Amino acid sequence: MGEVDRLVISAIEQSASSLDDFDIAAAVRTVTIKLVAYVETVRALHDRLTLDASVVLFGGLAKERPYPGSTMVTTANGGISALVRTLAVELAPRRVNAIRPGVVGDSPKWIDVPDHPHAPRTPIGRLVTTAEVVGATEFLLRSTGINAVDLFVDGGLRVT
């Protein structure tokens, strides 16, 4: 592998986790996948990142909208915000940002769910699309003045 000028890291672990049914092994797996593995990936590629490289980490909406059973998913997604800020400092002048998709209506998880209950709650009146998430990711990769931010692509769901 040669030089890296654009890096997108996307991983997900959606195991349910609440205080009543807390599973330490599942919690460690969630944090490992969402935080430790992200850091290790960046560390492994650090010497290959060009000076104008851009990194985008995928977080999630659970950071802003916890739900029953999301204890560790919400916690790990909150950690992405801190990780983006510290990596932006450590990797400077390279840029590091996070993308935070909401419910993606045409994703494999949701495409076959008719009348998703979140759709009418979004100010745009529908769920976001994969193409919109991809477009926002491309924006973060290319916009050289954007650094150390969380960009929500949720149709405004987090404010309702």
N, CA and C atoms as an extended XYZ file, in Angstrom:
480
Properties=species:S:1:pos:R:3:atomname:S:1:resname:S:1:resid:I:1 pbc="F F F"
N         0.842       -1.171        0.000 N   MET     1
C         0.000        0.000        0.000 CA  MET     1
C         0.885        1.232        0.000 C   MET     1
N         0.519        2.178       -0.848 N   GLY     2
C         1.273        3.423       -0.938 CA  GLY     2
C         0.713        4.483       -0.019 C   GLY     2
N         0.830        5.731       -0.466 N   GLU     3
C         0.333        6.857        0.319 CA  GLU     3
C        -1.192        6.830        0.406 C   GLU     3
N        -1.692        7.374        1.498 N   VAL     4
C        -3.136        7.451        1.727 CA  VAL     4
C        -3.508        8.923        1.857 C   VAL     4
N        -4.431        9.375        0.990 N   ASP     5
C        -4.864       10.764        1.107 CA  ASP     5
C        -6.304       10.889        1.585 C   ASP     5
N        -7.068        9.810        1.519 N   ARG     6
C        -8.446        9.811        2.007 CA  ARG     6
C        -8.680        8.490        2.734 C   ARG     6
N        -9.208        8.587        3.949 N   LEU     7
C        -9.461        7.394        4.750 CA  LEU     7
C       -10.825        7.526        5.408 C   LEU     7
N       -11.677        6.534        5.166 N   VAL     8
C       -12.994        6.480        5.798 CA  VAL     8
C       -13.045        5.198        6.609 C   VAL     8
N       -13.393        5.331        7.878 N   ILE     9
C       -13.487        4.161        8.751 CA  ILE     9
C       -14.920        4.053        9.243 C   ILE     9
N       -15.519        2.927        8.911 N   SER    10
C       -16.920        2.704        9.244 CA  SER    10
C       -17.052        1.324        9.856 C   SER    10
N       -17.479        1.281       11.095 N   ALA    11
C       -17.708        0.004       11.769 CA  ALA    11
C       -18.918        0.174       12.667 C   ALA    11
N       -19.593       -0.914       12.898 N   ILE    12
C       -20.797       -0.821       13.714 CA  ILE    12
C       -20.940       -2.073       14.567 C   ILE    12
N       -21.444       -1.862       15.737 N   GLU    13
C       -21.797       -2.958       16.638 CA  GLU    13
C       -23.089       -2.520       17.305 C   GLU    13
N       -24.152       -3.211       17.051 N   GLN    14
C       -25.443       -2.782       17.561 CA  GLN    14
C       -26.052       -3.751       18.563 C   GLN    14
N       -25.222       -4.371       19.362 N   SER    15
C       -25.788       -5.263       20.364 CA  SER    15
C       -26.488       -4.430       21.438 C   SER    15
N       -27.632       -4.922       21.853 N   ALA    16
C       -28.402       -4.220       22.893 CA  ALA    16
C       -27.653       -4.311       24.217 C   ALA    16
N       -27.687       -3.218       24.959 N   SER    17
C       -26.988       -3.185       26.236 CA  SER    17
C       -27.651       -2.163       27.142 C   SER    17
N       -28.266       -2.650       28.192 N   SER    18
C       -28.851       -1.759       29.194 CA  SER    18
C       -28.296       -2.169       30.551 C   SER    18
N       -28.587       -1.401       31.558 N   LEU    19
C       -28.088       -1.739       32.889 CA  LEU    19
C       -28.652       -3.056       33.387 C   LEU    19
N       -29.912       -3.330       33.069 N   ASP    20
C       -30.550       -4.551       33.553 CA  ASP    20
C       -29.966       -5.824       32.950 C   ASP    20
N       -29.475       -5.734       31.716 N   ASP    21
C       -28.934       -6.938       31.067 CA  ASP    21
C       -27.502       -6.712       30.587 C   ASP    21
N       -26.732       -5.949       31.363 N   PHE    22
C       -25.381       -5.566       30.964 CA  PHE    22
C       -24.501       -6.786       30.772 C   PHE    22
N       -23.848       -6.837       29.623 N   ASP    23
C       -22.967       -7.940       29.249 CA  ASP    23
C       -21.578       -7.344       29.040 C   ASP    23
N       -20.668       -7.620       29.944 N   ILE    24
C       -19.339       -7.018       29.887 CA  ILE    24
C       -18.624       -7.395       28.592 C   ILE    24
N       -18.701       -8.635       28.186 N   ALA    25
C       -18.019       -9.051       26.955 CA  ALA    25
C       -18.563       -8.300       25.739 C   ALA    25
N       -19.872       -8.142       25.657 N   ALA    26
C       -20.463       -7.403       24.541 CA  ALA    26
C       -20.071       -5.931       24.600 C   ALA    26
N       -20.008       -5.374       25.805 N   ALA    27
C       -19.608       -3.975       25.966 CA  ALA    27
C       -18.168       -3.766       25.507 C   ALA    27
N       -17.288       -4.650       25.885 N   VAL    28
C       -15.889       -4.554       25.470 CA  VAL    28
C       -15.786       -4.691       23.956 C   VAL    28
N       -16.568       -5.589       23.384 N   ARG    29
C       -16.557       -5.758       21.922 CA  ARG    29
C       -17.011       -4.474       21.227 C   ARG    29
N       -18.068       -3.849       21.721 N   THR    30
C       -18.574       -2.613       21.120 CA  THR    30
C       -17.520       -1.514       21.152 C   THR    30
N       -16.912       -1.309       22.306 N   VAL    31
C       -15.895       -0.266       22.440 CA  VAL    31
C       -14.660       -0.598       21.607 C   VAL    31
N       -14.305       -1.864       21.544 N   THR    32
C       -13.155       -2.272       20.745 CA  THR    32
C       -13.402       -1.998       19.266 C   THR    32
N       -14.569       -2.377       18.775 N   ILE    33
C       -14.884       -2.164       17.359 CA  ILE    33
C       -14.971       -0.684       17.029 C   ILE    33
N       -15.648        0.083       17.872 N   LYS    34
C       -15.961        1.478       17.540 CA  LYS    34
C       -14.833        2.444       17.881 C   LYS    34
N       -14.031        2.163       18.867 N   LEU    35
C       -12.990        3.116       19.270 CA  LEU    35
C       -11.579        2.549       19.108 C   LEU    35
N       -11.287        1.447       19.754 N   VAL    36
C        -9.932        0.907       19.713 CA  VAL    36
C        -9.523        0.561       18.279 C   VAL    36
N       -10.394       -0.069       17.541 N   ALA    37
C       -10.054       -0.441       16.164 CA  ALA    37
C        -9.875        0.785       15.275 C   ALA    37
N       -10.677        1.836       15.512 N   TYR    38
C       -10.503        3.078       14.745 CA  TYR    38
C        -9.106        3.656       15.000 C   TYR    38
N        -8.728        3.731       16.270 N   VAL    39
C        -7.410        4.280       16.607 CA  VAL    39
C        -6.308        3.418       16.013 C   VAL    39
N        -6.441        2.117       16.117 N   GLU    40
C        -5.408        1.225       15.588 CA  GLU    40
C        -5.292        1.342       14.072 C   GLU    40
N        -6.406        1.503       13.390 N   THR    41
C        -6.361        1.670       11.932 CA  THR    41
C        -5.608        2.940       11.568 C   THR    41
N        -5.925        4.035       12.240 N   VAL    42
C        -5.230        5.298       11.976 CA  VAL    42
C        -3.750        5.164       12.331 C   VAL    42
N        -3.446        4.543       13.464 N   ARG    43
C        -2.053        4.355       13.861 CA  ARG    43
C        -1.282        3.555       12.819 C   ARG    43
N        -1.888        2.470       12.332 N   ALA    44
C        -1.219        1.615       11.352 CA  ALA    44
C        -0.957        2.344       10.035 C   ALA    44
N        -1.807        3.302        9.707 N   LEU    45
C        -1.656        4.034        8.442 CA  LEU    45
C        -0.988        5.397        8.616 C   LEU    45
N        -0.696        5.770        9.840 N   HIS    46
C        -0.172        7.109       10.134 CA  HIS    46
C         0.992        7.502        9.233 C   HIS    46
N         1.975        6.629        9.074 N   ASP    47
C         3.155        6.947        8.268 CA  ASP    47
C         2.846        7.043        6.773 C   ASP    47
N         1.696        6.555        6.367 N   ARG    48
C         1.323        6.596        4.947 CA  ARG    48
C         0.396        7.772        4.621 C   ARG    48
N        -0.122        8.445        5.641 N   LEU    49
C        -1.037        9.563        5.406 CA  LEU    49
C        -0.272       10.748        4.829 C   LEU    49
N        -0.748       11.257        3.707 N   THR    50
C        -0.129       12.443        3.132 CA  THR    50
C        -0.392       13.636        4.048 C   THR    50
N         0.358       14.707        3.867 N   LEU    51
C         0.172       15.884        4.718 CA  LEU    51
C        -1.192       16.530        4.536 C   LEU    51
N        -1.812       16.331        3.362 N   ASP    52
C        -3.148       16.895        3.133 CA  ASP    52
C        -4.242       15.827        3.236 C   ASP    52
N        -3.927       14.740        3.922 N   ALA    53
C        -4.888       13.646        4.070 CA  ALA    53
C        -6.108       14.092        4.863 C   ALA    53
N        -7.207       13.384        4.606 N   SER    54
C        -8.452       13.613        5.319 CA  SER    54
C        -8.990       12.277        5.805 C   SER    54
N        -9.417       12.259        7.061 N   VAL    55
C        -9.950       11.045        7.680 CA  VAL    55
C       -11.386       11.328        8.099 C   VAL    55
N       -12.274       10.402        7.796 N   VAL    56
C       -13.663       10.491        8.253 CA  VAL    56
C       -13.990        9.220        9.024 C   VAL    56
N       -14.433        9.410       10.248 N   LEU    57
C       -14.856        8.302       11.098 CA  LEU    57
C       -16.377        8.281       11.142 C   LEU    57
N       -16.960        7.104       11.056 N   PHE    58
C       -18.410        6.993       11.177 CA  PHE    58
C       -18.786        6.849       12.639 C   PHE    58
N       -19.655        7.728       13.071 N   GLY    59
C       -20.255        7.647       14.389 CA  GLY    59
C       -21.713        7.282       14.196 C   GLY    59
N       -22.532        7.639       15.141 N   GLY    60
C       -23.947        7.328       15.014 CA  GLY    60
C       -24.801        8.340       15.745 C   GLY    60
N       -26.056        8.313       15.456 N   LEU    61
C       -27.009        9.246       16.039 CA  LEU    61
C       -27.308        8.928       17.505 C   LEU    61
N       -26.992        7.718       17.938 N   ALA    62
C       -27.258        7.349       19.338 CA  ALA    62
C       -26.522        8.267       20.310 C   ALA    62
N       -25.466        8.910       19.858 N   LYS    63
C       -24.767        9.886       20.705 CA  LYS    63
C       -25.719       10.977       21.169 C   LYS    63
N       -26.587       11.413       20.276 N   GLU    64
C       -27.524       12.494       20.572 CA  GLU    64
C       -28.896       11.990       21.001 C   GLU    64
N       -29.261       10.800       20.566 N   ARG    65
C       -30.596       10.261       20.830 CA  ARG    65
C       -30.491        8.851       21.392 C   ARG    65
N       -30.094        8.725       22.645 N   PRO    66
C       -30.043        7.383       23.239 CA  PRO    66
C       -31.437        6.757       23.247 C   PRO    66
N       -31.466        5.461       23.244 N   TYR    67
C       -32.727        4.727       23.290 CA  TYR    67
C       -32.548        3.550       24.241 C   TYR    67
N       -33.614        2.979       24.735 N   PRO    68
C       -33.483        1.850       25.662 CA  PRO    68
C       -32.637        0.732       25.043 C   PRO    68
N       -31.636        0.321       25.755 N   GLY    69
C       -30.746       -0.736       25.271 CA  GLY    69
C       -29.538       -0.219       24.517 C   GLY    69
N       -29.353        1.100       24.462 N   SER    70
C       -28.234        1.654       23.685 CA  SER    70
C       -27.063        2.101       24.556 C   SER    70
N       -26.986        1.648       25.775 N   THR    71
C       -25.977        2.161       26.708 CA  THR    71
C       -24.571        2.171       26.117 C   THR    71
N       -24.092        1.069       25.608 N   MET    72
C       -22.722        1.021       25.103 CA  MET    72
C       -22.604        1.625       23.704 C   MET    72
N       -23.612        1.467       22.865 N   VAL    73
C       -23.579        2.094       21.533 CA  VAL    73
C       -23.534        3.612       21.695 C   VAL    73
N       -24.367        4.146       22.582 N   THR    74
C       -24.378        5.585       22.837 CA  THR    74
C       -23.032        6.040       23.388 C   THR    74
N       -22.481        5.287       24.316 N   THR    75
C       -21.193        5.631       24.923 CA  THR    75
C       -20.076        5.611       23.886 C   THR    75
N       -20.013        4.565       23.080 N   ALA    76
C       -18.970        4.474       22.050 CA  ALA    76
C       -19.125        5.598       21.023 C   ALA    76
N       -20.352        5.900       20.634 N   ASN    77
C       -20.560        6.979       19.671 CA  ASN    77
C       -20.186        8.336       20.263 C   ASN    77
N       -20.404        8.522       21.559 N   GLY    78
C       -19.938        9.739       22.206 CA  GLY    78
C       -18.418        9.826       22.180 C   GLY    78
N       -17.763        8.695       22.326 N   GLY    79
C       -16.300        8.651       22.283 CA  GLY    79
C       -15.735        9.047       20.934 C   GLY    79
N       -16.497        8.830       19.868 N   ILE    80
C       -16.041        9.223       18.528 CA  ILE    80
C       -15.788       10.728       18.478 C   ILE    80
N       -16.628       11.523       19.133 N   SER    81
C       -16.430       12.979       19.141 CA  SER    81
C       -15.085       13.345       19.767 C   SER    81
N       -14.767       12.734       20.884 N   ALA    82
C       -13.479       12.988       21.537 CA  ALA    82
C       -12.328       12.489       20.676 C   ALA    82
N       -12.509       11.342       20.062 N   LEU    83
C       -11.469       10.774       19.205 CA  LEU    83
C       -11.177       11.682       18.018 C   LEU    83
N       -12.209       12.227       17.401 N   VAL    84
C       -12.022       13.139       16.270 CA  VAL    84
C       -11.184       14.343       16.691 C   VAL    84
N       -11.490       14.898       17.839 N   ARG    85
C       -10.755       16.086       18.292 CA  ARG    85
C        -9.289       15.770       18.597 C   ARG    85
N        -9.046       14.680       19.285 N   THR    86
C        -7.657       14.372       19.625 CA  THR    86
C        -6.860       13.957       18.388 C   THR    86
N        -7.483       13.206       17.475 N   LEU    87
C        -6.757       12.836       16.250 CA  LEU    87
C        -6.484       14.049       15.370 C   LEU    87
N        -7.398       15.014       15.344 N   ALA    88
C        -7.168       16.235       14.566 CA  ALA    88
C        -5.927       16.961       15.079 C   ALA    88
N        -5.726       16.938       16.384 N   VAL    89
C        -4.539       17.577       16.974 CA  VAL    89
C        -3.300       16.729       16.689 C   VAL    89
N        -3.389       15.433       16.922 N   GLU    90
C        -2.223       14.559       16.757 CA  GLU    90
C        -1.796       14.407       15.302 C   GLU    90
N        -2.736       14.449       14.377 N   LEU    91
C        -2.404       14.233       12.968 CA  LEU    91
C        -2.191       15.531       12.193 C   LEU    91
N        -2.353       16.673       12.830 N   ALA    92
C        -2.227       17.961       12.136 CA  ALA    92
C        -0.964       17.985       11.280 C   ALA    92
N        -1.056       18.507       10.077 N   PRO    93
C        -2.114       19.307        9.471 CA  PRO    93
C        -3.207       18.490        8.781 C   PRO    93
N        -3.151       17.178        8.926 N   ARG    94
C        -4.209       16.347        8.336 CA  ARG    94
C        -5.530       16.643        9.039 C   ARG    94
N        -6.640       16.386        8.340 N   ARG    95
C        -7.961       16.681        8.905 CA  ARG    95
C        -8.658       15.400        9.322 C   ARG    95
N        -9.422       15.490       10.415 N   VAL    96
C       -10.186       14.348       10.918 CA  VAL    96
C       -11.575       14.847       11.304 C   VAL    96
N       -12.599       14.202       10.763 N   ASN    97
C       -13.988       14.557       11.044 CA  ASN    97
C       -14.807       13.295       11.262 C   ASN    97
N       -16.008       13.491       11.763 N   ALA    98
C       -16.936       12.363       11.943 CA  ALA    98
C       -18.216       12.638       11.175 C   ALA    98
N       -18.758       11.601       10.604 N   ILE    99
C       -20.076       11.647        9.971 CA  ILE    99
C       -21.011       10.856       10.864 C   ILE    99
N       -22.220       11.387       11.061 N   ARG   100
C       -23.178       10.745       11.954 CA  ARG   100
C       -24.505       10.564       11.237 C   ARG   100
N       -24.647        9.450       10.533 N   PRO   101
C       -25.915        9.212        9.841 CA  PRO   101
C       -27.042        8.920       10.828 C   PRO   101
N       -28.233        9.329       10.454 N   GLY   102
C       -29.418        8.944       11.200 CA  GLY   102
C       -29.906        7.604       10.679 C   GLY   102
N       -31.193        7.398       10.688 N   VAL   103
C       -31.775        6.180       10.136 CA  VAL   103
C       -31.730        6.315        8.614 C   VAL   103
N       -31.004        5.418        7.964 N   VAL   104
C       -30.819        5.473        6.517 CA  VAL   104
C       -31.870        4.562        5.880 C   VAL   104
N       -32.871        5.200        5.293 N   GLY   105
C       -34.056        4.485        4.829 CA  GLY   105
C       -33.825        3.419        3.784 C   GLY   105
N       -32.805        3.590        2.933 N   ASP   106
C       -32.565        2.595        1.890 CA  ASP   106
C       -31.413        1.654        2.235 C   ASP   106
N       -31.023        1.624        3.509 N   SER   107
C       -29.986        0.692        3.949 CA  SER   107
C       -30.591       -0.705        4.091 C   SER   107
N       -29.768       -1.746        4.043 N   PRO   108
C       -30.302       -3.098        4.187 CA  PRO   108
C       -31.123       -3.306        5.458 C   PRO   108
N       -30.763       -2.610        6.528 N   LYS   109
C       -31.481       -2.783        7.788 CA  LYS   109
C       -32.902       -2.224        7.724 C   LYS   109
N       -33.104       -1.122        6.985 N   TRP   110
C       -34.378       -0.418        7.046 CA  TRP   110
C       -35.179       -0.421        5.743 C   TRP   110
N       -34.619       -0.861        4.645 N   ILE   111
C       -35.305       -0.722        3.352 CA  ILE   111
C       -36.646       -1.456        3.301 C   ILE   111
N       -36.756       -2.553        4.008 N   ASP   112
C       -37.993       -3.335        3.981 CA  ASP   112
C       -38.941       -3.011        5.135 C   ASP   112
N       -38.655       -1.928        5.861 N   VAL   113
C       -39.533       -1.519        6.966 CA  VAL   113
C       -40.482       -0.443        6.446 C   VAL   113
N       -41.730       -0.813        6.225 N   PRO   114
C       -42.676        0.177        5.707 CA  PRO   114
C       -43.075        1.175        6.803 C   PRO   114
N       -43.291        2.387        6.422 N   ASP   115
C       -43.771        3.417        7.361 CA  ASP   115
C       -42.926        3.483        8.629 C   ASP   115
N       -41.634        3.627        8.460 N   HIS   116
C       -40.732        3.707        9.615 CA  HIS   116
C       -41.209        4.836       10.532 C   HIS   116
N       -41.297        4.580       11.835 N   PRO   117
C       -41.855        5.591       12.744 CA  PRO   117
C       -41.051        6.892       12.824 C   PRO   117
N       -39.763        6.862       12.473 N   HIS   118
C       -38.968        8.092       12.523 CA  HIS   118
C       -39.189        8.993       11.315 C   HIS   118
N       -39.636        8.436       10.203 N   ALA   119
C       -39.760        9.226        8.968 CA  ALA   119
C       -40.606       10.490        9.145 C   ALA   119
N       -41.809       10.399        9.686 N   PRO   120
C       -42.603       11.620        9.807 CA  PRO   120
C       -42.088       12.585       10.883 C   PRO   120
N       -41.188       12.108       11.746 N   ARG   121
C       -40.647       12.971       12.803 CA  ARG   121
C       -39.497       13.840       12.315 C   ARG   121
N       -38.919       13.515       11.166 N   THR   122
C       -37.819       14.336       10.674 CA  THR   122
C       -38.378       15.598       10.036 C   THR   122
N       -37.724       16.729       10.206 N   PRO   123
C       -38.185       17.953        9.557 CA  PRO   123
C       -38.260       17.846        8.033 C   PRO   123
N       -37.471       16.937        7.435 N   ILE   124
C       -37.551       16.784        5.980 CA  ILE   124
C       -38.669       15.814        5.577 C   ILE   124
N       -39.311       15.185        6.559 N   GLY   125
C       -40.454       14.325        6.290 CA  GLY   125
C       -40.138       12.949        5.745 C   GLY   125
N       -38.877       12.556        5.825 N   ARG   126
C       -38.466       11.241        5.317 CA  ARG   126
C       -37.140       10.856        5.949 C   ARG   126
N       -36.763        9.611        5.759 N   LEU   127
C       -35.447        9.163        6.219 CA  LEU   127
C       -34.390        9.576        5.204 C   LEU   127
N       -33.159        9.712        5.659 N   VAL   128
C       -32.074       10.045        4.737 CA  VAL   128
C       -31.724        8.831        3.891 C   VAL   128
N       -30.999        9.064        2.808 N   THR   129
C       -30.615        8.005        1.885 CA  THR   129
C       -29.115        7.726        1.964 C   THR   129
N       -28.739        6.571        1.461 N   THR   130
C       -27.322        6.222        1.378 CA  THR   130
C       -26.578        7.259        0.548 C   THR   130
N       -27.164        7.689       -0.547 N   ALA   131
C       -26.511        8.684       -1.402 CA  ALA   131
C       -26.244        9.983       -0.638 C   ALA   131
N       -27.150       10.365        0.245 N   GLU   132
C       -26.939       11.580        1.034 CA  GLU   132
C       -25.797       11.409        2.030 C   GLU   132
N       -25.685       10.233        2.612 N   VAL   133
C       -24.579        9.958        3.539 CA  VAL   133
C       -23.259        9.946        2.774 C   VAL   133
N       -23.251        9.325        1.609 N   VAL   134
C       -22.043        9.297        0.778 CA  VAL   134
C       -21.642       10.719        0.378 C   VAL   134
N       -22.607       11.519       -0.047 N   GLY   135
C       -22.314       12.899       -0.433 CA  GLY   135
C       -21.729       13.711        0.707 C   GLY   135
N       -22.268       13.539        1.899 N   ALA   136
C       -21.758       14.253        3.067 CA  ALA   136
C       -20.349       13.780        3.425 C   ALA   136
N       -20.099       12.491        3.269 N   THR   137
C       -18.763       11.949        3.526 CA  THR   137
C       -17.762       12.538        2.535 C   THR   137
N       -18.150       12.588        1.269 N   GLU   138
C       -17.284       13.197        0.251 CA  GLU   138
C       -17.011       14.663        0.580 C   GLU   138
N       -18.021       15.383        1.048 N   PHE   139
C       -17.852       16.778        1.456 CA  PHE   139
C       -16.778       16.897        2.528 C   PHE   139
N       -16.855       16.051        3.552 N   LEU   140
C       -15.858       16.106        4.625 CA  LEU   140
C       -14.468       15.747        4.126 C   LEU   140
N       -14.387       14.814        3.202 N   LEU   141
C       -13.084       14.416        2.668 CA  LEU   141
C       -12.440       15.527        1.847 C   LEU   141
N       -13.246       16.305        1.138 N   ARG   142
C       -12.715       17.287        0.195 CA  ARG   142
C       -12.635       18.716        0.721 C   ARG   142
N       -13.430       19.072        1.692 N   SER   143
C       -13.494       20.459        2.168 CA  SER   143
C       -12.351       20.736        3.129 C   SER   143
N       -11.331       21.397        2.621 N   THR   144
C       -10.082       21.544        3.373 CA  THR   144
C       -10.187       22.459        4.593 C   THR   144
N       -11.246       23.217        4.711 N   GLY   145
C       -11.404       24.072        5.884 CA  GLY   145
C       -12.200       23.442        7.009 C   GLY   145
N       -12.671       22.224        6.815 N   ILE   146
C       -13.477       21.543        7.827 CA  ILE   146
C       -12.573       20.571        8.576 C   ILE   146
N       -12.517       20.720        9.905 N   ASN   147
C       -11.669       19.847       10.712 CA  ASN   147
C       -12.243       19.721       12.118 C   ASN   147
N       -12.189       18.510       12.651 N   ALA   148
C       -12.567       18.209       14.036 CA  ALA   148
C       -14.051       18.468       14.304 C   ALA   148
N       -14.913       18.110       13.349 N   VAL   149
C       -16.353       18.319       13.526 CA  VAL   149
C       -17.125       17.010       13.395 C   VAL   149
N       -18.322       17.024       13.983 N   ASP   150
C       -19.311       15.964       13.802 CA  ASP   150
C       -20.352       16.504       12.828 C   ASP   150
N       -20.547       15.822       11.716 N   LEU   151
C       -21.559       16.236       10.746 CA  LEU   151
C       -22.715       15.236       10.799 C   LEU   151
N       -23.888       15.733       11.166 N   PHE   152
C       -25.080       14.896       11.258 CA  PHE   152
C       -25.796       14.879        9.927 C   PHE   152
N       -26.102       13.685        9.455 N   VAL   153
C       -26.890       13.502        8.230 CA  VAL   153
C       -28.092       12.673        8.659 C   VAL   153
N       -29.072       13.371        9.216 N   ASP   154
C       -30.209       12.690        9.843 CA  ASP   154
C       -31.550       13.313        9.491 C   ASP   154
N       -31.548       14.257        8.552 N   GLY   155
C       -32.787       14.919        8.192 CA  GLY   155
C       -33.356       15.778        9.317 C   GLY   155
N       -32.538       16.033       10.346 N   GLY   156
C       -32.974       16.822       11.485 CA  GLY   156
C       -33.612       15.994       12.595 C   GLY   156
N       -33.545       14.673       12.494 N   LEU   157
C       -34.182       13.795       13.482 CA  LEU   157
C       -33.719       14.101       14.910 C   LEU   157
N       -32.474       14.455       15.082 N   ARG   158
C       -31.957       14.666       16.439 CA  ARG   158
C       -32.618       15.845       17.151 C   ARG   158
N       -33.269       16.740       16.426 N   VAL   159
C       -33.876       17.913       17.073 CA  VAL   159
C       -35.360       17.733       17.340 C   VAL   159
N       -35.914       16.596       16.981 N   THR   160
C       -37.352       16.395       17.195 CA  THR   160
C       -37.595       15.468       18.373 C   THR   160
